[in-house]
Amino acid sequence: MKNKLIQLSIWIAAHITLVVVLVTAVALFLPSSFVWIDTSAITPMLGVVMFGMGLTLRPSDFRPVLQHPKDILVGELAQFLIMPSLAWLLCKLLSLPEEFALGVILVGCCPGGTASNVICYLAKGDVALSVAMTGVSTLLAPIMTPALVWLLAGESVEVDVTGMFLSIVQVVIVPIVLGVAANHYFQRTTRRILLPMISTLSIAFIIGIIVAHNATSILTCSLIVAVAVILHNVFGLVLGYGLSAITGSEPSKRSTIAIEVGMQNSGLATSLAATHFALFPMAAVPGAMFSVWHNFSGSIAAQIFRRQSDNQHNVIL
């Protein structure tokens, strides 16, 4: 029984895109299946995801920060310059309604997503660099995310910078620190936790709750928001790769930086929208849509980068 649960956990984690798409479809066309769950459940669920991320980390995973400072610097600059700027520019070009624009900007100002490390592994990228970049951007998030949201959206809506800072510390930083500590001191116990399944299902449920509570509005306004979300993600991947290429990063690091820049922590964006922008309920929708799309596009990007890596390996041989 235990082995079957472990196999199921691994399968669910490996098919996160399929799980997310299925949950989204159910929530969109049968909202009653998720609407009974209050949006207040999003924050603790995100805490579970972040704790799970912490369980996969060790202090040594941050060694690449010292070993490859240039790549980390390039990646973090791209993360907090390209994605927020793209979000603001797309909102202006597409003339997005205020609520949706706020949601897109929230996504753009968040740190790297938790799924990026898995996608990087599938792409044969530099996983150590990926983990370090996700960790560093997450640690910077309590300061960078509220500041950037205030800078880009502060003229349109009231931004509680202090409140967002405290939320990110409570929902992201504290669970990750606890996860790292648990992994360090109770490694035998943490190995028995069905972590991949729990984290994947938590992400899926967060998306399901947001989509179900806003199903009618999503079906009405989904096209323009979908265009913004897709362009945001695709341009993030392309520009992340381009910047790393211009600065002379190795091919494996280019794909890693591209994935880290393009894949945002959209779960955090939806949580912040639900917690701090309750007057703008639709602000949570772009984050939910981004969660669906970036897992799909990330899988495609992983195949492209993997093929590129194999071709380079064959040339060397």
C-alpha positions, 0 to 999 in steps of 0.5 A, a space after each residue: 500500500 505504501 509503495 502504491 502511494 509513493 508511486 501515485 505521488 510521483 505520478 501526480 508530480 510528474 503530470 502536474 500540467 495534466 492535473 492543473 488543466 483537469 482541475 481548472 476545467 472542472 472548476 470552470 464548468 462545474 464551479 460548485 465542486 470548488 466554490 464551497 471552499 472559501 478563498 481564505 483557504 488559499 493562504 494556508 494551502 500556499 503555506 503548505 506548498 512553500 513548506 514542501 519547497 523548503 523540504 527539498 532544499 538544503 543549505 548547500 543548495 545555495 552554494 551556487 550563489 557564491 560559485 556563480 554570482 554573475 549568473 545569479 545576478 543576471 537571473 535576479 535582475 531579469 526576474 525583477 526587471 523583465 517580468 514586472 516591466 512586461 506586465 505593466 507594458 502589456 496592461 497598457 498595450 492591451 488596455 486591460 481593465 483595472 482589476 485584471 491589470 492589477 492581477 497581471 502586475 501582481 504576477 509579474 512582481 512575484 518571485 520564481 515559481 515552485 515548478 521551475 526546478 522540475 521544469 529545469 530538470 526536465 530541460 537538462 538545465 543547471 538544476 543547482 542554479 535553478 534552485 538557488 535562483 528560486 531561493 534567492 528571488 523568494 528571499 528577496 520577495 518580501 521587499 521587492 514584490 510590495 515595492 514593485 506593485 506599489 511602483 507600477 500599480 500604486 497610482 490606480 489602487 491603494 497598495 498596503 506595502 507593509 501588509 504585503 511584506 508581512 504576508 509574504 514573510 508569513 506565507 512564504 519565508 516562514 514555511 520555507 525556513 521551517 521546511 529547510 530546518 525539518 529537512 536538516 534535522 528530521 531527514 528520515 521522517 521527511 523522506 516518508 512524506 508524500 511531498 510531491 503529491 501534497 504540493 501538486 494537489 495544493 497548487 491545483 486546489 488553489 487554482 480550482 478555488 480561484 477559478 470556481 469563485 470567478 467562473 462566470 467572469 473568466 468565461 466572459 473576459 477570458 480571451 483578453 486576459 489569456 492573451 496577456 498571460 500567454 504573452 507575459 510568460 512567452 516573452 519572459 522566457 525569450 527575454 530571460 534566455 536572450 539576456 543570459 546569452 548576451 551576458 555570456 552564460 553557458 547554454 545550460 544556464 541560459 535555459 535555466 535563467 529563461 525558465 526561472 524568469 518565465 515561470 512566476 510564483 502565481 500561487 503567491 500572486 493569487 494569495 496576495 490578490 485575495 488577501 490585500 485586494 478584496 475590493 478587486 476580486 478579479 485581480 486573482 484571475 490572472 494568477 490562476 490562469 498563469 498557473 495553468 498556462 506556465 506549466 503547459 508552456 514550461 513543459 514545451 520549453 523543457 522539450 525544446 531546451 532538452 533537444 538543444 542540449 542533446 544536439 550540443 552533446 552530440 556535436 561535442 562527441 
